Amino acid sequence: MKIHEIEKDIKIPISNSMMYPILAEMEIGESCLITPTNNESIQEIRWRINSATHHYNKKTKKQIVSRTMKKENGIRIWRIE
């Protein structure tokens, strides 16, 4: 193990749930489609969304679920509780 020097002004990375402010804006029964841009794959988006919604659900006691939407080429999330 190597311990490095103490550093100042290093920004803390944004957590996945904070990267998606839409989660906090959604009301029960609403949904949102998330589609890939540039070189992203559906699998990459799926992993990030699952991680974000899992942590958000656990933290807020709300219930957001996601499904892959092949016809829409994206991931749709719903607030169900």
N, C-alpha and C positions, 0 to 999 in steps of 0.2 A: 504494500500500500504506500502511495506517495501523497503527502499532504502539500498542497500548493500554497502560494502566498494568499493573504487576505486581500480581497478586492472590494472596491466601492462602486456604486452606480451601475451595477449589473441588473438589468431589468428581468423580472420574473416572467417566464413565458405564460401566455394566456392559456387557461384550461380549455378543454374542448367545449364544455357547456357555455363558457363565456364567449366563445367564437360564434355561437349561434344565438344571438339575442332574440331571434324569432320565437324561441321556445317559451320565453317569459311573456310574449305578447299573445300567444295563442289562447283562445277560449275553448271550452269543451265543445266538441263537435266540429271544430275547424281543422283543416289540413293544409299542408304546404308541400309542393313538389320541389325537389332539389336535383338539379341535373349537372352532369360533368362539364367542365370547361377545359380548354387546352388539352393536355395529355393525361387528364385524370381518367380513371376507370370507374365503373360502377362499384367494383369491389372496394376500391379505396374510399369512395364516398360512404359506402355501407359501413365500413369499419369505423370511420370517424363519427358518423351519425349514431351508430349503436353505442359507441363509447360516450358520446355527449349526452344522449338521452338517458342512458343508464345512470350516469352521475347526477344528471338533473332530476330524474325521478326520485332517486335516493335522497337527494338534498332537500327537495321541495315537497315531497310526498304527493306530487302530481303524477299523472300517468300519461306518457307519450309513447306511442308505438310507431314502428316504421315497417314498410313493405317495399320490396323491389317492384317497380312498375315497368315491365319490359316494353309495353306499347308506348309509354311516355319517355322511355330511355332515362330513367332516374329513380330516385328514392322518394317516396311520399311518407310524410310523418303526420300523425293524427294526435290531437289531444283528446283523450277519452275520459279523463277524470280530473 
